[in-house]
Amino acid sequence: MTDPYTLVVVTAGIGDPSSTRMLADRAAQRTRDLVTRRGGTVDVRVVDLRELAAEITTALTANHVGPKLQLAIEALGRADGVIAATPVYKAAPSGLFSSFFQVLDNDLLIGKPVILAATAGTARHSLVVDEQLRSLFGFLRTVVAPTSLFAAPEDWGDPGLNKRVDRAVLELVLLMESGFARQVRDESWHSYQHEFGSAGGTEVSIDLNSDMMRLAAGGTVAD
């Protein structure tokens, strides 16, 4: 038996109940069901950004990562797959959602398969997923599933939504099964220009005792 996959669900819904969370949960459950039918198992970890709002703000303004935010970042670093879901306001993903991904190191999600999902009060926002979220996750160098998910109020009773969810989930599971992200990390991690502190301790080329690093840390350089 293979090790279980780790699926991380990032949801920025703020309602109770949250349609964004409902869409993300539906995709996560169908991912679990499909993996099970294919003889595997999956551990699902939910990152509810409502609970991290204060720490995300602190990270943006004071460059300090709080304990809950750190746990979320570590979970994403271990993830085999990601479902990222946001509400849409005024033709843009929520500020909470965007801020969270802006906090992450640029290379944390390299090669990881992702389903992009969004909800809104009107179908007028349906292009936000492909026009804005894909560019964000392209910058983060993820592997985005070809099928994205969007749900306006009228979509919840439409069988087409479940068909799109199933299609996206299959794409995600096939990408996870390929092991692409792990192969990138194992075989080509050194070829990426990592941010300081972002490569899990593998930044062996950084000389912490150099004059430049001592000055950057507030020290002095001997004459």
Order of alpha helices (4+ residues) and beta strands (2+ residues): beta-alpha-beta-alpha-alpha-beta-beta-alpha-beta-alpha-beta-beta-alpha-alpha-alpha
